[in-house]
Amino acid sequence: MISFHSIFILVLIGNVHSLNLPEVDHEADIPAMKQEIKDLKSLIAKMNSTLGDVQAKLEKYNTSSDRTLPVAFTACLGASLRTLGPHQPMEFDHVILNEGGAYDPRHGIFRAPATGIYRFVVTFLNQPGHEIFAEIVKDGNRLGLAYSDDDQHSEGTVQVNVKLQSGEDVWCRNALSTRSMTLHPDGMYSCFSGFQI
């Protein structure tokens, strides 16, 4: 005896055959699909390799001492001596800014952390009745000279741009090799600044 379900299935099969749908050979598509999967796997492997290279370079950059960091400082005379002997460095020990830590306020010396072009400026005020000859030097060699006469509160300033190699030192000092000079007792009038361009 034929059940209702059996009749329904036979009718359904007959209707499907009457649609005249084309037969699709999925077997023929399998090699192309396999090749596409293989190509995608290869592309993913290349992308992972590139990502690994980028991550390694980023890690190296983040831990490298060669990368360029901001370098800038400004320091004024604080508690340091106001009378400087012949060629005595000016110890600008009241630090306002020392980005990069290249300025040493204990000795008044800037040491270039990296090779590059730097700008330095020194401004100072004389003690009335005393003239001042000050110079910016690189490893002891004059880069620039400033003067203020012995008039009441005379100011001197000099600025220089210079190419420094990593480790070279720059500082300000009494330009006179034979006598002392006296700066104004309020140290905030006398400041030394520098930055990497």
C-alpha positions in Angstrom: 0.0 0.0 0.0 1.4 3.4 -1.0 1.3 6.0 1.7 0.5 9.7 1.3 4.1 10.6 1.8 5.3 8.3 -0.9 2.8 9.9 -3.4 3.9 13.4 -2.3 7.6 12.6 -3.0 6.8 11.1 -6.4 4.8 14.2 -7.4 7.6 16.4 -6.1 10.3 14.5 -8.1 8.1 14.8 -11.2 7.8 18.5 -10.7 11.5 19.0 -10.3 12.2 17.1 -13.5 9.7 19.2 -15.4 11.6 22.4 -14.5 14.4 21.3 -16.9 17.1 22.7 -14.7 20.6 22.3 -16.2 22.8 19.8 -14.5 25.8 21.3 -12.8 28.9 19.4 -12.5 30.4 20.5 -9.2 33.1 17.9 -9.5 34.7 19.9 -12.3 34.9 23.0 -10.0 36.8 21.2 -7.2 40.3 21.6 -8.6 39.8 25.3 -9.2 38.5 25.7 -5.7 41.5 23.8 -4.3 43.9 26.1 -6.2 42.1 29.2 -5.0 42.3 28.0 -1.4 46.0 27.2 -1.9 46.6 30.8 -3.3 44.7 32.3 -0.4 46.8 30.3 2.1 50.0 31.5 0.4 48.8 35.1 0.5 48.0 34.8 4.2 51.5 33.4 4.9 53.1 36.3 3.0 51.0 38.8 5.0 51.9 37.2 8.3 55.6 37.3 7.3 55.3 41.0 6.4 53.4 41.7 9.6 56.2 39.9 11.5 58.8 42.1 9.8 56.9 45.3 10.6 56.6 44.2 14.3 60.3 43.4 14.5 61.2 46.8 13.0 58.8 48.6 15.4 60.3 46.7 18.4 63.8 47.6 17.2 62.8 51.3 16.8 61.2 51.4 20.2 64.3 50.1 21.9 66.9 51.8 19.7 69.1 54.6 21.1 69.6 55.9 17.6 66.2 57.3 17.1 65.9 61.0 17.3 64.3 62.3 20.4 63.6 66.0 21.1 66.6 67.8 22.5 66.2 71.3 24.0 67.3 73.1 27.1 67.2 76.5 28.8 69.1 77.2 32.0 69.9 80.4 33.9 72.4 81.3 36.6 71.1 80.3 39.9 73.3 79.7 42.9 76.5 79.5 40.9 79.5 82.0 41.1 79.0 85.4 39.6 82.7 86.2 39.2 84.3 84.0 36.6 88.1 83.5 36.4 89.9 83.4 33.0 88.2 80.9 30.6 86.0 79.7 33.5 82.8 78.0 32.3 79.5 79.7 33.2 77.5 77.1 35.2 73.9 77.8 34.3 72.5 75.7 37.1 68.8 76.9 37.3 67.3 74.6 34.7 64.0 75.6 33.2 63.9 72.9 30.5 66.2 70.0 29.8 64.3 67.8 27.2 66.4 64.8 26.4 68.7 65.4 29.3 71.7 66.5 27.3 72.5 69.6 29.4 74.6 69.1 32.6 73.8 71.9 35.0 76.6 70.9 37.4 79.2 71.9 34.9 77.2 74.1 32.4 78.0 71.7 29.5 75.7 70.5 26.8 76.7 67.1 25.2 75.2 66.3 21.8 73.2 63.1 22.1 73.2 62.6 18.3 74.9 64.0 15.3 72.9 67.0 13.9 72.6 70.7 13.6 72.0 72.6 16.9 71.3 76.3 17.8 72.7 77.9 20.9 72.0 81.3 22.5 73.6 82.9 25.5 72.3 86.2 27.0 73.9 87.8 30.1 73.7 91.1 32.1 76.8 92.7 33.5 77.3 93.9 37.0 77.4 97.7 36.7 81.0 98.9 36.3 82.2 95.6 34.8 82.4 94.7 31.2 81.9 91.1 30.0 83.4 89.1 27.2 81.6 85.7 26.9 81.9 83.0 24.3 80.1 79.9 23.2 82.7 77.1 22.6 82.7 73.6 21.1 85.2 71.4 22.8 87.1 74.5 23.8 87.0 76.2 20.4 85.2 79.5 20.0 81.9 79.5 18.0 80.6 82.9 18.9 81.6 85.9 21.1 79.4 88.4 22.9 80.2 91.6 24.8 78.6 94.0 27.2 80.3 97.2 28.2 80.6 98.4 31.8 77.6 100.8 31.6 74.7 100.4 34.0 73.0 97.1 33.2 74.5 96.4 29.8 73.3 93.2 28.1 75.3 90.9 25.7 74.0 88.1 23.6 75.2 85.7 20.9 73.6 82.9 19.0 75.2 80.2 16.8 74.1 77.3 14.6 76.6 74.5 14.5 76.8 70.9 13.3 77.8 68.6 16.2 78.8 65.0 16.2 77.4 62.7 18.8 79.4 63.3 22.1 80.8 66.7 21.3 80.4 69.4 24.1 79.3 73.0 23.9 79.4 75.5 26.8 79.7 79.2 27.6 82.7 80.7 29.4 84.6 83.8 30.2 86.3 84.7 26.8 89.2 86.4 28.6 92.2 84.3 29.2 94.0 86.8 31.5 91.3 88.3 33.8 88.1 87.7 35.6 84.7 89.1 34.9 81.6 89.7 37.0 78.0 89.0 36.0 74.9 90.6 37.5 73.9 89.1 40.9 70.3 88.3 39.7 71.1 85.1 37.7 67.8 85.1 35.8 69.2 87.8 33.5 71.9 85.4 32.3 70.6 82.3 30.4 71.9 79.7 28.1 69.6 77.8 25.7 70.0 75.3 22.9 68.1 72.9 20.8 68.5 70.5 17.9 67.2 71.9 14.6 
